[in-house]
Amino acid sequence: SVAAATDNKLVDTIPMIDMSAYLDRENRPEEAAAEIAKVADSLHRFGALVIKDPRVEEQSNTVFIDMLEKYFYNSDGKRDARPEMHYQVGVTPENTERPRNHCHRSALLDEKERPYTGCPPDADPKWRFFWRIGSKPKTSKYPQLNADPVIPEEIPEWSDTMDMWGTKMLTALHTLAGMAAEGLDLPSNTFQDMMQDAPHLLAPTGSDFNKYGANGTVLAGYHYDLNFLTIHGKSRFPGLYVWLRDGRRMPVKVPPGHLIVQAGKQIEYLTGGYIMCGFHEVVVNEATMAVIDKKKAAAAAEGRDTSNLQELWRVSSTLFGHIASDQVLKPMGRFATPEALAEFPPVETGQQVQNELNAINLGADSEKNEL
């Protein structure tokens, strides 16, 4: 049984970034400077931060999650799947993504801080849908990472809703990338320029609590994200845990109207390990169970069959922000020390992504993008 930890709530520990001061920095320069410093410090110490972007309203998250609940509830997991494209567009059905084996790493953690993920890890019972956001490169050596979209024809509002939420999330990440660069003593456009024409992916997950709602069920095994920065809106069900740089595991609690951002492998590369990619997992805990029970009770009170409810799908409103496929990843600025360059030798981003996909079961040469 996984207790719902109520102490050490993430938002109480990790600084909350108010982006309004930065967006109005001409009139609020001192506040903006303080927020810039907080972004760099939070990414370094915690690998994650909580942000409030006045341009991203909770209502947009609601519209998005409503549509994805409906989609996952009705999907067969086959029609919209593109395994020949490494599942980098369209749907990925349950028990397809498999986390990399991090058992050696997790064994080094204090026993009370270890993940619930088994060793070796099982395939994840969560589903996913990948939808490309932003402009595509005119030419790329990595066309499979820049494939045409899959559009479920039975949902006429699909493209508009996906693009609406994905664009809001990417805009928030773009601004945050500028703040991070400045806080790391790099020109503010450093990361933003490298993000241009990248294969940014709106990547909601769907977990079916009609099937996988038992306490302790691991929905997304212990893993890090292979991309640059990951951003999520608030989910309707708790269960996300993150690991801080010091090895502590913490439950994520995102206030309504806020977003959580996590560091991925590409920013670890660009900072020579000054910022480390953050490990996380999603597990059914007592707090999750309480929401499941509440939704079942409400359905029963309406006289509905509670054995297979659409509202018992846990949707994450996730976007993976990437560095462009043909950019070279290597430590930059003050992070380009001989030691860092030896540990992080230059690699094209598209090749780094392909290597990771092969390791997590989604690549062409494998027998997962996480993620």
N, C-alpha and C positions, 0 to 999 in steps of 0.2 A: 504494500500500500504506500502510495506516495503522498505524503502530507503536503498541504499547500503552505509553503513557507510564507509567513507574514512579516517577518523582520527583514532588514536589509533590502528593502524594496529598491529596485534599480533607480527609479527616478529620485529617490532620497539620497542616493550615493553619487550618481553621475550627474555632473552639472547639466542643467537644462539650458539649451541654447535658444535665446529669443532672437529670431532673425530679423525682427522688425527694425531694430536699431541699425543693423548692417544695411538693410534695404533703404534706410533713411540716413545714411552715414554722413551726408553733407551737413545735416542739421544736428546729428547726434554722434560726433566723431569719437568722443571719449567712451561712450557706451559701446559703440561698434568695435573699438580697439579691444575692450575688455572681452567681448564675445568672441572675437577672433582668437585671442589668447586661450580662451576656454575650449574652443574647438580643438586646437592642436594638443592641448594638455589632456583633454578627455580621450582623444584617439590614442595618445601615447600610453596613458595609464590604464585605460579600461577597454580600448578597442571598440567602444560603442558610445553613443550619446543620444539624448532625447532632444528633439527640436520642436519648436513651435513656429510654423511658417504661416503668416497671415493670409497667404495666397491659397492655402490648402484647407478647405472646409470639411468638417466631419460629414456633412451631408453627401459630399462626393464619394467618400469612402463607403457610406451606406448604400448608395445606388450601385456602386461597383460590387460590393459583397452580395447584395440581393441577386444580381444577375449571375454571379459565379456559383452561388448556392444552387440556383435553378439548373445551370449547365451541368455541374458535376453530378447532381441528383439524377439527371436524365441521360448522361453520356454512357455509351457502351465501351468507351476506352479504346476503340479500334478505328472507327471511321476517320477520326481527326488525328490519329497518331502518325508520325513520320519517323519510324526507326531508321530509315536510310539516311535521314538528316540528323542522326544522333539525338533525336527528340528535341532539337533546338528550336523547333516551331511546333505548334499544335499541342495535343494532349499527351501526357505520359501517364499510363494507368498505374494503379497500385502495384506494389511489389516489383517495381522495375528499377527505380533508383536505389543504389546500394552505397552506403557511406564507405569511404576509405577506412581501412583498418587502422585505428589510432590506439589500439589496446596497449601498446608499449607506453605511449604518452599518458593515457588515463591511469595506468598502474602506478605512475609516479605521483599522482595527486593524493592528498589526504583522503582517507577512506570516506569520510563524510562529504567530500566534495566530488566524488567520482560520478560519472554519468550513469544513467540507467540502461544505456545501450549495451547490448550483449557483446561478448567477445568470442569469436569474431562477430561482427555486426550482421544482422539479418537485413534483407531488402526492406525498404520503408513501405508501410501500408498506405502512405499518403499518395494522392494523385497530384499532377501539376499541369498547368497550361502555360506555354511560352508564346509570347506575342511581342514582336519587335517594336521598339519605340524610337523615334528620331530618324534622321536622314541616313541613307545608306552610302557607302563609299562608291565612287564611280568605277573603280577597279580594286580588286583585292585578291591576294593569293589564297584567301580563305573563304571561298564562296559558300561552303556549307554552313558557316557561322553567320551568313547574311542571306538566308533563304526567304522565299515568298511566304506570306502568312497563310494560316489555315483559318477559314471563317465558317463557323457553325451557321448553316443557312436558316435554321429554325428560330434564330434569335436576331431579328432585324436590326436591333439597336447595338449589336455586338461591337462593330468596329468603332462607332462613335464613343461608346462607353469605355472601351479599352483604351482608346487614344486619349480620352478626357483624363482618366485617372493616371495613366502612364505618363502623360505630358506634365501633369501637375507634380508628380513624384520626381521626374527627371529634372524639372525646373528647380525644385527644392535642392536636389543633389548638386546641380550645376552651381548654384549659389554657395552651397556648403563647400564645394571643392575649391572655390575662390577663397573662402575664409580659411580653409585648411592650409592652402598654399601660402597665404600671407603669414599665418601663424607659424609656419615652418621655415620662414625666411626665404621663400621662393617668390618669384613674380606671381601676382594673383591669377594670371591666366595660364599658368603652367599646366595644371591638371585639366582645366577646361579645354584647352587646345587639344590635349591628348584624347579627350573624350569625344571630340568631333567625329561624326560618322562611325562611331563605335556600335557594336551589336548589343545595345542596351535591351534588356529583356524584362518586360512586365511578366512576372512569373508566379501568379497566385497558386497556392497549394489548396487541395481539398482533402479533408480527412473525414471519413464516414463513421460517425459515432453510433449509427445504427448497427454497425459491424464491429467497430474497433473502439468501443467506449468503456472498456474495463480499466479500472484503476491500475496504473503502472504500464499501460501500453505505450511503447515508444513509437511515435508517429513519424518523427524525423530523427534518425540516429545522429550521435555525436559527430560533428563535422565543422569545417570552416568553409567559407565561401571563396571560390576561385577568382572572383572578379575584383573590382576596384573598391566600390562602396555599395552596400545593400541598404535599402530603405523600405520600411513597412509602415502601413497605417495600423490602427488598433483592430485586433481580432475580436470576435464576439465570444471567444472561449479562451481562458488562460491556458498556460502549459509551456510557454517558451522559457527556457533557461539559458543564460549566457555565462561564460567563464571569463573572469577578469584576468589581467596580466599576472596577478599574484596567485592565481590558482583557485580563487574562491568561485563557487557556483552561486548564481543569483537568479531568482525568478524575475521575469520582466513584467513590469506593470506600467502600461502606457496610458496616461490620462486621455480622456476624450479630446479629439482635436489636435493631438500631438502625433509625432512620428518618431520611430526609433531608427537610428542609422548604425550599421556595423561595418567594421573594417574588413576588407577582403585581402586575398593574397597579393593582388597587384599593387596595392598601396604599401604593403610590407616590402615588396621588391623596390619600389621607388624611393622608400625611405631607409633602405638598407637594414630593415628590422627595427628601426626606431618606433614605428607603429607596427604592431603585430596583428595578423589576421585573428579575429575572434572566434573561438569555438562556441558552439551552441547545440541544443537539441530541443525537441518538442515532445512532451510526455503528458499523458492523461494523469492528472493529480486530483486531490480532493476538491480543489476549487473548480476544476473542469467538470468533475462529477456533479457538483452543485448546480452548475448552469445547465447541464444535460437534464438533470432531474426536474429543474424548474420549467424547461421547455416542454418536457414530456407531460408534466402535470397540466400545463396550460392547454396542450393539445387534447388531453383526455377530458378536460373540463368542457371543451368544445365538441366532445363526442367523436373525435377523430381517432383513427387507428394509429397507435403510437409505435408500431413495430418498424415503420420505415418512413421517417419524417424528413422532409427537405431541410428543415431548419436545424437538423442535427448534423449537418455538414459544417466542419470548421474550415473557414476560408481565410487564408492569409493574403493580405493585399501587398504583395512583395514586388519590388523592382530591383533588378541587378544592374547597377551602373558599371560600365566597362571602360577600359582604355581601348582605343581603336586597334583592330587586328594587326595592322601593318606597322604600328608603332613599336619601338624597342623598349622593353622594360629593363631598367638598370638604376642603381642608386643615383640620386640627383643632388645638386647643390652641396650643402655641408655634409650630406650623408654619403657622398662618393669617396669614402676613405678606402685605402688599400684593402683593409680587412673586409669591408662591406662588399667591395667589388669582387673579392675572391669568393665570398659566400653567395653573392647574387650576380653571377656572370650575365652579360647581356643576352636577352632572348626576345624574339618577336612575340608580341602578345598573342597572336593567333596560334603560335606553336605552344605557348604556355597553356592556353585554354585547351587545345587538343590533348596535350599530355594529361591534364587533369581529367578530361572527359573519359579518356581511356582507363584511368585509374578508378573511376566511379561508375563504370558499367554502361556509359552512354556513348562511348566513342566507337568509331568504325573498327578500330584495332583491338577492341576489348571483347571480352566474352559476352560515372554518374556525373550534369552541371549542377553543383550545388552551391549545397547549396541546400 
